[in-house]
Amino acid sequence: MPLARHGSGPRAAVAALASQVHPVFMLPAVATALFGAVLAGSLRPVPAALHVAAVFLGLYTAHVTDGYVDFYGRGEDEDHPLTRLGCHLARLGATLGFAAAVAGLFVLVDAVAVLLTVPGWAIAVLHAPQLDTHPIGATFGYPAGIALALLGGYYVQAEALPVTPLALALVFLLVLAGIKVIDDAQDYAYDRSIAKRTVAVALGPAGAHRVAYALMGAGMLAVVALAVVSAGIPPSAALSALAFGAVAAVARRAEPALATMLLVRGSYVFLAVLVAAVWFRPLA
């Protein structure tokens, strides 16, 4: 049976499988995992590569699962590049690859590295249709995966979890959860029609807007506090909060689709400045 719904042969199958690689969501996760390694102050290439592969394959599993549920289950999407069989085989292949990466982490690091990595895959598998039907699950699923990527990236290098990476993981959780609330507000009318309880549906667009900026504001304040009190975070890290805050101020007056685009790109800037601050420590 074919894997691709459009076209036939190996090229069509590869294109359909590759269509589930979504750089907008995957690049921040991979970058955050590597940031965790940088934050640890050392880089063991093989454990880092295994952890990054696990993060990538977990997200790939999520994208295949979401596409399958939205097209074949809910009928929300008008099209999908993979057949039912293609979805099942893609998810199986990604899961086997994930398991192999996790096994490598167990051998080269320890069981704690596994415990910090496997929940990311669980979130990916359960996101649709379980977690994304509730305000908490819909909001915190992806941000929790990113936070775990940072913690795992740090741990596979240092084999320890001091306060600094834990605090930064909380920062990423808050900031990305705020962005996710704004993102979900784009689909307010449709989600409400199918009783899908995102924060926007539960609190209304205005309430969701307030919650989103409260979460992002708390994250930015936490970064500044860490830059002041944490030995692991240099003072220059506060510039990341300033950069993201400038983008958030512009996005605040935009409609949800444009605001989401601005905030997602602002999160890239936030991460880039944070990485540069930790790596180069210009004001240390």
Steps between C-alpha positions, in 0.01 A plus 500: 500500500627853424621737771414819311150614411626708209730332250665161504846354528791562738527872428136563590535289816812687613335836430193400701713386794713814481186716506462418869826675583382843616805724557301774675433266791801269475782753481421664837487159669830387350661837574375487859644151546837628376465807720471267798831344399662844463365603840667195655836642394617195308402309190521125461401463135355147501261541797401842366428354156295215648296741709440736208394202286256391770351851521468521122339157467262571784378812321478312172278246673283785627460654155406169339254427779344846484463479122344156522252605768409830332446347155388141555349538845346844537471599135642843581762508224409509133799292394787293633804373308517157668262208466375328814769237455757772441404667829526174692836406348641852546401500865640149548830591335536820704416312819758230430760767426407677823535175694844441350614850597367457852675164531822672401446762771444226756829335408710816469341707778252339742134432575434861602578614146236254380247626755556857379459403133214249485230740630558717191397207280199431723384860463544469123290184476226624733476858372220413256231417576552487878705795624388756241135484608562658842629853576798376701600223260448715192706783648783323678564190285754645256659738756544207741676308224736793442572530872580128513728540197701762688523289815594190306760687296659626819485169683658284230805726526524571872309204649353743750216752514584809708265791548603697191376258228186431702428872522566552129274207415226678694570818303458316169184333629342835589602690188400228254174434683413867454576477128291182475200675655522772234544235230190310613297822495526491118262202499264633767183481291569152364624358829190633672275339237648154570523550878880495497587680823806712440568796729330729246187286505503470879565868578412679179747680269553793736561272798738285298690814396547598864612151601745481209676825582502421871682173424750665267553788741571258784753322281681822415511609864643162591781541243593838644495357852724213394743742332528684831523214750622190314869426456420285196315777313705812414351852534491536121226234492258773605534636145306197377201613707532852358512368142197275545314769692538740207349243263220418746414869530448521123309170489267611780301719262495252210230250414570138610651371173747788466566504875587130491739551209673787680521319832635178350775695328551698817558173684777421251662833580453436871674164477779634277582787736485267800735250336742777401494641853574164660759399241699824471418665836575850369431678829636231732 
